[in-house]
Amino acid sequence: MKANKQIGGIIINSASIEILRKIPFTERILEPVANIIEGDGYNQYWVNIFTNIPTPNSLIKIQPDSSILLPYRPPEPENDIASEEKTKKKEIEIVDSVYLKYNGLIGIPTWINSNRGNQRVYCRDFEVLFKAENNIEDFNLVRISFDYSLKNPDYNVEAEAILVRNENIDPRTSRGTVTTVRKEK
């Protein structure tokens, strides 16, 4: 999906979400896993986030500020007219249920750069937003892919890493996943 949406000091150029497989509650990952790759050109970064999101029929519509809508939909049904009509109705209900949000820069203490001890590392803070019903049994393992660039790269604080969180994780017990930038050669 082509986005070209400015959020804070960055521009999201494109964003997509892909369902990889269904996951039972007992096998879900508790923290998102991410990688970030510096692009070939100046000021371009590609990010992949792997996380669990409840199945689309368990999600509740939300409308957060400063975020990008991710088109999270159930897999295509078999060629059955009755199920096609049900799916069309369901898509209308769930179309506004998963978002990618950029929260700006955050300095966090981490051992990610062990040569500096437990000093603060500046991270670009991304959050996967969704709201779900209680007592969820089934989740999907999803990959969220997006690329971004800095609006004014000469005036921005340089971030050494990204911080990725799910909205539903308790910030008192989980700080998310910190990942450094991989440079392509």
N, CA, C and O of each residue as an XYZ file, in Angstrom:
740
protein
N       0.849     -1.160      0.000
C       0.000      0.000      0.000
C       0.898      1.227      0.000
O       1.782      1.341      0.849
N       0.693      2.125     -0.913
C       1.433      3.371     -0.990
C       0.861      4.315      0.050
O      -0.346      4.560      0.066
N       1.710      4.851      0.923
C       1.208      5.693      1.999
C       1.578      7.156      1.812
O       0.695      8.011      1.741
N       2.883      7.460      1.731
C       3.376      8.839      1.651
C       2.684      9.744      2.666
O       2.134     10.787      2.312
N       2.720      9.332      3.928
C       2.086     10.107      4.986
C       3.155     10.561      5.971
O       3.977      9.768      6.430
N       3.128     11.839      6.283
C       4.076     12.376      7.250
C       3.504     12.209      8.650
O       2.360     12.573      8.921
N       4.327     11.648      9.532
C       3.960     11.505     10.939
C       5.158     12.003     11.732
O       6.235     11.411     11.660
N       4.989     13.060     12.471
C       6.123     13.624     13.201
C       7.192     14.049     12.211
O       6.898     14.745     11.239
N       8.416     13.643     12.444
C       9.519     14.023     11.576
C       9.872     13.010     10.516
O      10.931     13.107      9.897
N       8.990     12.018     10.288
C       9.282     11.012      9.264
C       8.161     10.954      8.230
O       7.047     11.421      8.466
N       8.486     10.370      7.084
C       7.491     10.142      6.034
C       7.425      8.640      5.792
O       8.422      8.023      5.417
N       6.248      8.052      6.007
C       6.035      6.634      5.702
C       5.730      6.576      4.211
O       4.709      7.096      3.762
N       6.615      5.942      3.445
C       6.458      5.880      1.992
C       5.513      4.772      1.556
O       4.737      4.955      0.618
N       5.570      3.625      2.225
C       4.648      2.529      1.933
C       4.537      1.652      3.172
O       5.452      1.600      3.994
N       3.403      0.961      3.296
C       3.174      0.091      4.451
C       2.245     -1.035      4.040
O       1.326     -0.836      3.245
N       2.491     -2.232      4.591
C       1.617     -3.374      4.301
C       1.622     -4.322      5.492
O       2.506     -4.272      6.348
N       0.624     -5.179      5.524
C       0.531     -6.222      6.548
C       0.186     -7.518      5.841
O      -0.639     -7.537      4.927
N       0.819     -8.599      6.267
C       0.604     -9.908      5.651
C       0.393    -10.949      6.754
O       1.194    -11.047      7.685
N      -0.684    -11.719      6.643
C      -0.932    -12.806      7.592
C      -0.068    -13.987      7.167
O      -0.182    -14.471      6.041
N       0.808    -14.456      8.080
C       1.690    -15.579      7.770
C       1.060    -16.915      8.144
O       1.120    -17.872      7.373
N       0.456    -16.977      9.329
C      -0.262    -18.191      9.732
C      -1.039    -17.951     11.014
O      -0.778    -17.000     11.751
N      -2.003    -18.834     11.268
C      -2.817    -18.755     12.475
C      -2.021    -19.360     13.640
O      -1.323    -20.361     13.473
N      -2.135    -18.744     14.812
C      -1.378    -19.161     15.998
C      -2.353    -19.348     17.162
O      -3.151    -18.452     17.440
N      -2.304    -20.504     17.851
C      -3.133    -20.626     19.059
C      -2.575    -19.744     20.187
O      -1.398    -19.385     20.182
N      -3.414    -19.414     21.121
C      -3.073    -18.531     22.235
C      -1.796    -18.977     22.943
O      -0.966    -18.137     23.292
N      -1.624    -20.251     23.157
C      -0.480    -20.769     23.909
C       0.847    -20.652     23.162
O       1.906    -20.763     23.779
N       0.813    -20.429     21.851
C       2.051    -20.361     21.067
C       2.379    -18.948     20.584
O       3.324    -18.778     19.813
N       1.646    -17.954     21.002
C       1.883    -16.607     20.498
C       3.184    -16.037     21.066
O       3.615    -16.412     22.156
N       3.799    -15.130     20.312
C       4.982    -14.441     20.814
C       4.514    -13.239     21.623
O       3.550    -12.569     21.251
N       5.198    -12.971     22.726
C       4.746    -11.911     23.613
C       5.276    -10.541     23.217
O       4.641     -9.528     23.511
N       6.423    -10.492     22.558
C       7.013     -9.231     22.123
C       7.144     -9.240     20.606
O       7.432    -10.287     20.026
N       6.941     -8.110     19.955
C       7.184     -8.080     18.516
C       8.681     -8.239     18.230
O       9.523     -7.878     19.053
N       8.993     -8.776     17.069
C      10.370     -8.928     16.611
C      10.502     -8.067     15.365
O       9.615     -8.076     14.511
N      11.606     -7.317     15.249
C      11.733     -6.394     14.124
C      13.146     -6.400     13.570
O      14.103     -6.746     14.263
N      13.257     -6.013     12.313
C      14.559     -5.687     11.739
C      14.418     -4.397     10.959
O      13.340     -4.065     10.467
N      15.523     -3.675     10.854
C      15.541     -2.412     10.107
C      16.792     -2.421      9.245
O      17.880     -2.761      9.709
N      16.624     -2.047      8.001
C      17.714     -2.052      7.034
C      17.826     -0.655      6.445
O      16.836     -0.071      6.005
N      19.041     -0.130      6.443
C      19.269      1.162      5.801
C      19.265      0.945      4.301
O      19.913      0.025      3.803
N      18.542      1.782      3.578
C      18.408      1.633      2.131
C      19.666      1.988      1.365
O      20.647      2.471      1.930
N      19.616      1.739      0.074
C      20.742      2.039     -0.805
C      21.000      3.529     -0.872
O      22.149      3.971     -0.892
N      19.940      4.290     -0.907
C      20.066      5.743     -1.003
C      20.132      6.372      0.366
O      19.957      5.713      1.391
N      20.386      7.652      0.358
C      20.457      8.439      1.580
C      19.064      8.590      2.180
O      18.096      8.862      1.470
N      18.975      8.408      3.511
C      17.744      8.745      4.206
C      16.578      7.800      3.898
O      15.435      8.253      3.835
N      16.830      6.524      3.708
C      15.772      5.552      3.406
C      15.963      4.329      4.304
O      17.076      3.815      4.416
N      14.888      3.859      4.944
C      14.965      2.715      5.853
C      13.785      1.782      5.594
O      12.664      2.237      5.364
N      14.044      0.467      5.633
C      13.006     -0.548      5.502
C      12.889     -1.289      6.825
O      13.893     -1.653      7.438
N      11.650     -1.508      7.259
C      11.390     -2.149      8.541
C      10.427     -3.315      8.332
O       9.447     -3.197      7.597
N      10.714     -4.442      8.985
C       9.802     -5.581      9.058
C       9.531     -5.860     10.530
O      10.464     -5.991     11.323
N       8.273     -5.951     10.888
C       7.861     -6.273     12.257
C       7.074     -7.577     12.201
O       6.138     -7.708     11.413
N       7.454     -8.537     13.035
C       6.716     -9.786     13.165
C       6.065     -9.774     14.538
O       6.740     -9.620     15.556
N       4.748     -9.938     14.558
C       4.021     -9.902     15.818
C       2.737    -10.721     15.692
O       2.363    -11.151     14.601
N       2.081    -10.927     16.815
C       0.782    -11.604     16.818
C      -0.311    -10.580     17.011
O      -0.215     -9.692     17.859
N      -1.350    -10.717     16.211
C      -2.526     -9.864     16.308
C      -3.729    -10.798     16.354
O      -3.760    -11.785     15.620
N      -4.714    -10.517     17.190
C      -5.910    -11.369     17.204
C      -6.524    -11.462     15.811
O      -6.366    -10.555     14.993
N      -7.217    -12.549     15.549
C      -7.857    -12.716     14.247
C      -8.789    -11.529     13.988
O      -9.330    -10.949     14.930
N      -8.980    -11.165     12.711
C      -9.754     -9.951     12.397
C     -11.146     -9.892     13.015
O     -11.616     -8.808     13.362
N     -11.811    -11.028     13.160
C     -13.167    -10.999     13.716
C     -13.189    -10.690     15.215
O     -14.263    -10.476     15.776
N     -12.017    -10.661     15.881
C     -11.931    -10.336     17.307
C     -11.586     -8.880     17.562
O     -11.573     -8.438     18.711
N     -11.308     -8.130     16.508
C     -10.855     -6.750     16.672
C     -12.007     -5.766     16.707
O     -13.073     -6.006     16.141
N     -11.771     -4.659     17.382
C     -12.742     -3.591     17.522
C     -12.211     -2.371     16.780
O     -11.015     -2.087     16.842
N     -13.069     -1.654     16.086
C     -12.662     -0.491     15.302
C     -12.098      0.600     16.208
O     -12.655      0.896     17.265
N     -10.968      1.202     15.770
C     -10.363      2.312     16.485
C     -10.017      3.408     15.481
O      -9.967      3.159     14.277
N      -9.781      4.606     15.976
C      -9.382      5.726     15.121
C      -8.313      6.547     15.824
O      -8.605      7.632     16.328
N      -7.062      6.044     15.868
C      -6.005      6.794     16.554
C      -5.496      7.970     15.715
O      -5.647      7.984     14.493
N      -4.902      8.941     16.377
C      -4.286     10.076     15.690
C      -2.882      9.700     15.229
O      -2.279      8.769     15.763
N      -2.372     10.407     14.258
C      -0.984     10.289     13.799
C      -0.549      8.846     13.567
O       0.427      8.385     14.158
N      -1.263      8.147     12.722
C      -0.928      6.760     12.456
C      -1.307      6.386     11.026
O      -1.984      7.144     10.331
N      -0.861      5.206     10.599
C      -1.121      4.681      9.257
C      -2.013      3.455      9.382
O      -1.692      2.533     10.132
N      -3.118      3.430      8.668
C      -4.009      2.278      8.647
C      -3.340      1.125      7.907
O      -2.811      1.318      6.812
N      -3.357     -0.064      8.489
C      -2.853     -1.270      7.836
C      -4.049     -2.115      7.411
O      -4.907     -2.404      8.245
N      -4.138     -2.522      6.152
C      -5.315     -3.244      5.645
C      -5.340     -4.702      6.110
O      -5.023     -5.606      5.337
N      -5.713     -4.928      7.356
C      -5.727     -6.252      7.976
C      -7.075     -6.917      7.729
O      -8.090     -6.497      8.284
N      -7.085     -7.939      6.908
C      -8.326     -8.619      6.525
C      -8.136    -10.121      6.603
O      -7.007    -10.608      6.528
N      -9.215    -10.857      6.750
C      -9.096    -12.326      6.765
C      -8.662    -12.820      5.389
O      -8.847    -12.127      4.389
N      -8.082    -14.026      5.342
C      -7.706    -14.593      4.037
C      -8.909    -14.716      3.121
O     -10.045    -14.829      3.583
N      -8.657    -14.694      1.820
C      -9.733    -14.799      0.833
C     -10.451    -16.139      0.973
O      -9.792    -17.167      1.127
N     -11.779    -16.155      0.923
C     -12.533    -17.409      1.025
C     -12.519    -18.173     -0.300
O     -12.080    -17.670     -1.334
N     -13.011    -19.392     -0.226
C     -13.170    -20.197     -1.438
C     -14.176    -19.507     -2.358
O     -14.896    -18.616     -1.908
N     -14.245    -19.887     -3.605
C     -15.171    -19.269     -4.567
C     -16.601    -19.703     -4.291
O     -17.145    -20.575     -4.968
N     -17.176    -19.100     -3.317
C     -18.547    -19.379     -2.924
C     -19.249    -18.028     -2.778
O     -18.810    -17.177     -2.005
N     -20.314    -17.839     -3.505
C     -20.992    -16.536     -3.526
C     -21.462    -16.141     -2.131
O     -21.333    -14.978     -1.747
N     -21.999    -17.079     -1.370
C     -22.478    -16.759     -0.033
C     -21.328    -16.296      0.858
O     -21.470    -15.315      1.587
N     -20.182    -16.996      0.806
C     -19.064    -16.588      1.655
C     -18.425    -15.301      1.141
O     -17.865    -14.548      1.938
N     -18.489    -15.019     -0.170
C     -17.977    -13.752     -0.706
C     -18.751    -12.576     -0.128
O     -18.161    -11.563      0.247
N     -20.083    -12.710     -0.056
C     -20.892    -11.624      0.489
C     -20.629    -11.432      1.975
O     -20.586    -10.300      2.456
N     -20.450    -12.547      2.717
C     -20.136    -12.442      4.139
C     -18.803    -11.734      4.333
O     -18.670    -10.890      5.218
N     -17.811    -12.077      3.503
C     -16.488    -11.466      3.611
C     -16.557     -9.982      3.321
O     -15.902     -9.200      4.009
N     -17.331     -9.560      2.322
C     -17.450     -8.138      2.012
C     -18.023     -7.376      3.207
O     -17.554     -6.286      3.532
N     -19.032     -7.947      3.858
C     -19.610     -7.310      5.036
C     -18.582     -7.243      6.159
O     -18.483     -6.225      6.843
N     -17.810     -8.322      6.358
C     -16.816     -8.386      7.411
C     -15.697     -7.370      7.171
O     -15.231     -6.741      8.121
N     -15.254     -7.196      5.910
C     -14.195     -6.238      5.597
C     -14.604     -4.826      5.979
O     -13.788     -4.051      6.479
N     -15.865     -4.492      5.746
C     -16.349     -3.163      6.106
C     -16.258     -2.971      7.613
O     -15.939     -1.876      8.076
N     -16.534     -4.021      8.385
C     -16.496     -3.916      9.837
C     -15.076     -3.804     10.382
O     -14.862     -3.113     11.378
N     -14.092     -4.468      9.752
C     -12.756     -4.526     10.337
C     -11.738     -3.629      9.660
O     -10.578     -3.618     10.072
N     -12.113     -2.890      8.659
C     -11.145     -2.139      7.872
C     -10.348     -1.136      8.706
O      -9.213     -0.833      8.340
N     -10.874     -0.615      9.789
C     -10.173      0.374     10.615
C      -9.702     -0.229     11.940
O      -9.948      0.353     12.996
N      -9.033     -1.374     11.903
C      -8.731     -2.042     13.160
C      -7.259     -2.175     13.516
O      -6.963     -2.414     14.686
N      -6.306     -2.037     12.582
C      -4.883     -2.169     12.895
C      -4.134     -0.979     12.293
O      -4.282     -0.663     11.113
N      -3.326     -0.328     13.135
C      -2.597      0.871     12.720
C      -1.132      0.764     13.114
O      -0.772      0.054     14.052
N      -0.300      1.484     12.377
C       1.106      1.667     12.721
C       1.253      3.113     13.182
O       0.873      4.038     12.464
N       1.804      3.308     14.377
C       1.940      4.652     14.930
C       3.414      4.952     15.173
O       4.171      4.086     15.613
N       3.811      6.183     14.883
C       5.166      6.651     15.166
C       5.088      7.634     16.316
O       4.370      8.631     16.239
N       5.830      7.358     17.393
C       5.787      8.184     18.599
C       6.975      9.121     18.744
O       7.107      9.779     19.776
N       7.845      9.202     17.739
C       9.003     10.091     17.814
C      10.228      9.386     18.359
O      10.316      8.158     18.341
N      11.180     10.183     18.845
C      12.429      9.653     19.404
C      12.288      9.420     20.895
O      11.600     10.166     21.592
N      12.942      8.384     21.373
C      12.962      8.096     22.795
C      14.364      7.602     23.142
O      14.953      6.817     22.399
N      14.885      8.057     24.254
C      16.176      7.577     24.736
C      15.944      6.520     25.795
O      15.289      6.784     26.803
N      16.479      5.314     25.577
C      16.265      4.237     26.545
C      17.603      3.646     26.981
O      18.527      3.540     26.174
N      17.713      3.256     28.269
C      18.932      2.585     28.703
C      18.912      1.142     28.191
O      17.927      0.430     28.382
N      19.986      0.716     27.548
C      20.033     -0.636     26.998
C      21.480     -1.078     26.849
O      22.388     -0.250     26.769
N      21.683     -2.369     26.812
C      23.009     -2.949     26.600
C      23.244     -3.207     25.123
O      24.181     -3.927     24.779
N      22.435     -2.651     24.241
C      22.540     -2.933     22.817
C      23.913     -2.527     22.256
O      24.417     -3.162     21.330
N      24.506     -1.480     22.814
C      25.873     -1.078     22.463
C      26.744     -1.342     23.685
O      27.001     -0.434     24.475
N      27.194     -2.570     23.839
C      27.862     -2.988     25.068
C      29.149     -2.218     25.360
O      29.570     -2.151     26.515
N      29.778     -1.641     24.346
C      31.009     -0.895     24.599
C      30.755      0.419     25.335
O      31.706      1.039     25.812
N      29.509      0.858     25.438
C      29.180      2.102     26.138
C      28.495      1.850     27.472
O      28.036      2.794     28.115
N      28.417      0.622     27.890
C      27.727      0.327     29.139
C      26.227      0.458     28.958
O      25.704      0.282     27.857
N      25.551      0.765     30.034
C      24.088      0.862     30.005
C      23.653      2.305     29.772
O      22.799      2.811     30.500
N      24.221      2.976     28.773
C      23.861      4.349     28.467
C      22.626      4.386     27.586
O      22.208      3.371     27.030
N      22.048      5.576     27.470
C      20.851      5.738     26.646
C      21.188      5.647     25.163
O      22.217      6.139     24.699
N      20.282      5.000     24.441
C      20.373      4.888     22.989
C      19.118      5.548     22.436
O      18.013      5.264     22.899
N      19.278      6.428     21.447
C      18.112      7.066     20.838
C      17.478      6.122     19.824
O      18.146      5.599     18.932
N      16.170      5.916     19.982
C      15.413      4.995     19.126
C      14.222      5.729     18.515
O      13.645      6.618     19.141
N      13.862      5.356     17.301
C      12.592      5.780     16.722
C      11.553      4.800     17.256
O      11.721      3.587     17.132
N      10.496      5.314     17.842
C       9.519      4.517     18.577
C       8.294      4.251     17.703
O       7.545      5.172     17.379
N       8.094      2.987     17.324
C       6.935      2.569     16.527
C       6.052      1.658     17.372
O       6.535      0.873     18.187
N       4.742      1.785     17.155
C       3.784      1.003     17.916
C       2.732      0.423     16.975
O       2.223      1.125     16.100
N       2.409     -0.850     17.153
C       1.327     -1.490     16.403
C       0.077     -1.367     17.268
O       0.019     -1.916     18.368
N      -0.928     -0.638     16.762
C      -2.135     -0.357     17.537
C      -3.301     -1.216     17.089
O      -3.589     -1.328     15.898
N      -3.960     -1.816     18.053
C      -5.212     -2.531     17.802
C      -5.929     -2.687     19.127
O      -5.319     -2.610     20.194
N      -7.214     -2.904     19.049
C      -8.024     -3.142     20.246
C      -8.821     -4.404     19.976
O      -9.425     -4.548     18.914
N      -8.824     -5.312     20.931
C      -9.495     -6.588     20.728
C     -10.471     -6.881     21.862
O     -10.409     -6.297     22.944
N     -11.364     -7.803     21.566
C     -12.290     -8.289     22.585
C     -11.495     -9.041     23.650
O     -10.329     -9.373     23.434
N     -12.109     -9.307     24.782
C     -11.460    -10.089     25.838
C     -11.511    -11.571     25.504
O     -12.295    -11.997     24.656
N     -10.678    -12.349     26.169
C     -10.634    -13.816     26.041
C     -10.394    -14.275     24.603
O     -11.161    -15.073     24.064
N      -9.343    -13.774     23.995
C      -8.996    -14.144     22.621
C      -8.357    -15.521     22.627
O      -7.459    -15.790     23.426
N      -8.808    -16.382     21.753
C      -8.263    -17.736     21.634
C      -7.284    -17.863     20.464
O      -6.279    -18.566     20.569
N      -7.574    -17.190     19.357
C      -6.777    -17.361     18.145
C      -6.110    -16.058     17.728
O      -6.706    -14.982     17.781
N      -4.868    -16.188     17.316
C      -4.078    -15.053     16.845
C      -3.530    -15.382     15.469
O      -3.492    -16.547     15.071
N      -3.108    -14.365     14.749
C      -2.377    -14.544     13.502
C      -0.965    -14.031     13.704
O      -0.755    -12.988     14.323
N       0.003    -14.770     13.179
C       1.360    -14.266     13.088
C       1.383    -13.409     11.832
O       1.065    -13.893     10.746
N       1.756    -12.138     11.969
C       1.730    -11.220     10.838
C       3.096    -10.572     10.642
O       3.895    -10.459     11.571
N       3.335    -10.153      9.407
C       4.518     -9.350      9.095
C       4.026     -7.989      8.627
O       3.269     -7.888      7.662
N       4.462     -6.950      9.317
C       4.163     -5.582      8.936
C       5.441     -5.035      8.306
O       6.492     -5.002      8.947
N       5.348     -4.611      7.063
C       6.507     -4.073      6.355
C       6.227     -2.621      5.987
O       5.134     -2.280      5.536
N       7.219     -1.783      6.184
C       7.075     -0.389      5.760
C       8.447      0.206      5.505
O       9.458     -0.282      6.011
N       8.465      1.257      4.720
C       9.707      1.996      4.557
C       9.428      3.455      4.865
O       8.340      3.975      4.620
N      10.456      4.096      5.413
C      10.286      5.490      5.788
C      11.546      6.276      5.480
O      12.626      5.719      5.287
N      11.373      7.573      5.441
C      12.495      8.492      5.287
C      12.271      9.654      6.257
O      11.151      9.894      6.708
N      13.345     10.363      6.567
C      13.250     11.502      7.470
C      12.828     12.736      6.686
O      13.291     12.954      5.566
N      11.952     13.543      7.273
C      11.470     14.730      6.568
C      12.615     15.715      6.332
O      12.813     16.170      5.206
N      13.359     16.044      7.364
C      14.504     16.963      7.272
C      15.721     16.264      7.873
O      16.053     16.508      9.033
N      16.389     15.405      7.114
C      17.474     14.595      7.683
C      18.623     15.413      8.271
O      19.300     14.940      9.184
N      18.856     16.603      7.781
C      19.965     17.412      8.285
C      19.663     18.018      9.656
O      20.588     18.435     10.354
N      18.400     18.077     10.054
C      18.030     18.707     11.315
C      17.546     17.704     12.361
O      17.192     18.105     13.470
N      17.521     16.417     12.035
C      17.019     15.408     12.964
C      18.125     14.856     13.853
O      19.288     14.802     13.452
N      17.755     14.450     15.057
C      18.663     13.722     15.931
C      18.835     12.335     15.319
O      17.860     11.703     14.914
N      20.053     11.877     15.257
C      20.298     10.571     14.645
C      19.894      9.466     15.614
O      20.341      9.438     16.761
N      19.062      8.574     15.152
C      18.640      7.430     15.958
C      19.540      6.249     15.629
O      19.889      6.015     14.472
N      19.907      5.511     16.668
C      20.762      4.341     16.473
C      19.955      3.059     16.321
O      20.494      2.031     15.911
N      18.668      3.110     16.647
C      17.872      1.888     16.674
C      16.394      2.253     16.533
O      16.027      3.427     16.490
N      15.555      1.214     16.461
C      14.108      1.414     16.538
C      13.594      0.648     17.749
O      14.173     -0.361     18.152
N      12.525      1.129     18.310
C      11.819      0.472     19.403
C      10.448      0.120     18.866
O       9.743      0.990     18.354
N      10.053     -1.153     18.974
C       8.767     -1.609     18.455
C       7.974     -2.216     19.602
O       8.482     -3.042     20.360
N       6.708     -1.788     19.718
C       5.827     -2.307     20.762
C       4.448     -2.581     20.197
O       4.059     -2.019     19.174
N       3.718     -3.446     20.869
C       2.291     -3.611     20.608
C       1.555     -2.763     21.630
O       1.996     -2.635     22.773
N       0.444     -2.190     21.225
C      -0.330     -1.347     22.125
C      -0.804     -2.130     23.344
O      -0.914     -1.569     24.434
N      -1.082     -3.398     23.174
C      -1.693     -4.166     24.252
C      -0.694     -4.681     25.283
O      -1.096     -5.353     26.233
N       0.607     -4.383     25.123
C       1.601     -4.843     26.087
C       1.697     -3.826     27.219
O       1.681     -2.619     26.978
N       1.798     -4.316     28.454
C       1.866     -3.456     29.629
C       3.234     -2.765     29.679
O       4.249     -3.448     29.815
N       3.292     -1.425     29.572
C       4.586     -0.735     29.556
C       5.362     -0.852     30.864
O       6.564     -0.590     30.887
N       4.703     -1.238     31.950
C       5.414     -1.409     33.219
C       6.243     -2.682     33.230
O       7.248     -2.757     33.937
N       5.835     -3.692     32.453
C       6.545     -4.973     32.458
C       7.236     -5.272     31.148
O       7.996     -6.238     31.072
N       7.007     -4.491     30.121
C       7.598     -4.757     28.814
C       8.021     -3.453     28.166
O       7.232     -2.512     28.084
N       9.241     -3.393     27.714
C       9.675     -2.156     27.061
C       9.682     -2.292     25.549
O      10.030     -1.333     24.860
N       9.313     -3.443     25.005
C       9.293     -3.630     23.557
C      10.582     -4.252     23.067
O      11.368     -4.772     23.860
N      10.804     -4.201     21.766
C      11.980     -4.777     21.140
C      12.823     -3.655     20.560
O      12.318     -2.820     19.810
N      14.116     -3.630     20.905
C      15.045     -2.639     20.375
C      15.910     -3.328     19.333
O      16.478     -4.388     19.593
N      16.011     -2.724     18.154
C      16.774     -3.296     17.042
C      17.626     -2.210     16.415
O      17.146     -1.110     16.143
N      18.908     -2.528     16.183
C      19.790     -1.542     15.541
C      19.649     -1.624     14.028
O      19.127     -2.599     13.489
N      20.114     -0.602     13.369
C      20.017     -0.502     11.902
C      21.097     -1.363     11.260
O      22.267     -1.291     11.638
N      20.699     -2.179     10.286
C      21.646     -2.967      9.505
C      21.929     -2.200      8.226
O      21.006     -1.778      7.530
N      23.182     -2.024      7.923
C      23.561     -1.295      6.710
C      23.808     -2.290      5.587
O      24.592     -3.226      5.740
N      23.132     -2.083      4.444
C      23.314     -2.925      3.272
C      24.548     -2.468      2.515
O      24.812     -1.271      2.404
N      25.302     -3.430      1.996
C      26.507     -3.066      1.220
C      26.335     -3.416     -0.229
O      27.239     -3.185     -1.031
